[in-house]
C-alpha cells in the first residue's frame, strides 16, 4: 500500500502527528511524511499493512489530504 500526504492541502492542525507519529511529523506549519519521497504535491511512501493508526489519521484529517492507495 502507498501512503500519500498531499502537503499542499495540509492546514497544519497536527491531528495526524498526534494519532500516527511513526509516519507523520510537523515541519513548520505543515505535516510531513517521515521517510516519504517528495512529490510535486507532497510526499508518498510504501507501507506494509494499513494499521489502525494510519486509518485513524486518514479519517481524522479535516483537510482530507492523507490517502492510502
C-alpha positions as a printed Julia matrix, in Angstrom:
69×3 Matrix{Float64}:
   0.0    0.0    0.0
   1.09   3.57  -0.63
   0.61   6.31   1.96
   0.21   9.74   0.37
   0.27  13.16   2.01
  -0.94  15.99  -0.22
   1.02  18.58   1.73
  -0.2   21.49  -0.39
  -3.7   20.86   1.07
  -2.48  20.45   4.67
  -3.82  23.04   7.13
  -1.31  22.12   9.85
  -3.78  21.02  12.53
  -1.43  18.25  13.74
  -4.09  15.54  14.06
  -2.06  13.05  12.01
   1.11  13.64  14.04
  -0.75  13.06  17.31
  -2.52   9.92  16.07
   0.24   8.36  13.97
   3.67   9.73  14.99
   5.51   6.81  13.36
   4.54   8.15   9.91
   3.87  11.89  10.4
   5.73  14.85  11.92
   5.26  18.59  11.83
   7.76  20.65   9.87
   6.99  24.31  10.28
   3.26  24.8    9.85
   2.59  21.65   7.79
   2.71  17.93   8.33
   5.39  15.81   6.68
   5.52  12.09   5.92
   8.5   10.55   7.73
  10.71   8.72   5.23
   8.46   9.78   2.38
   9.56  10.57  -1.15
   8.93  14.21  -2.09
   6.41  14.68  -4.89
   5.08  17.81  -6.58
   2.1   17.89  -4.18
   3.66  16.48  -1.02
   5.03  13.09  -0.02
   4.42   9.39  -0.59
   5.88   6.15   0.7
   5.25   2.45   0.54
   3.93   0.96   3.75
   3.1   -2.62   4.59
  -0.26  -3.11   6.19
  -2.57  -0.23   6.87
  -2.85  -0.33  10.65
  -5.4    1.34  12.92
  -3.24   4.44  13.44
  -2.97   5.06   9.69
  -6.72   4.58   9.23
  -7.43   6.93  12.13
  -5.04   9.57  10.72
  -6.76   9.39   7.32
 -10.2    9.69   8.91
  -9.24  12.5   11.3
  -7.67  14.82   8.72
 -10.03  17.8    8.27
  -8.29  18.76   5.01
  -8.64  15.21   3.65
  -5.05  15.34   2.41
  -3.97  11.85   3.56
  -4.66   8.99   1.18
  -3.94   5.26   1.05
  -3.8    3.56  -2.35
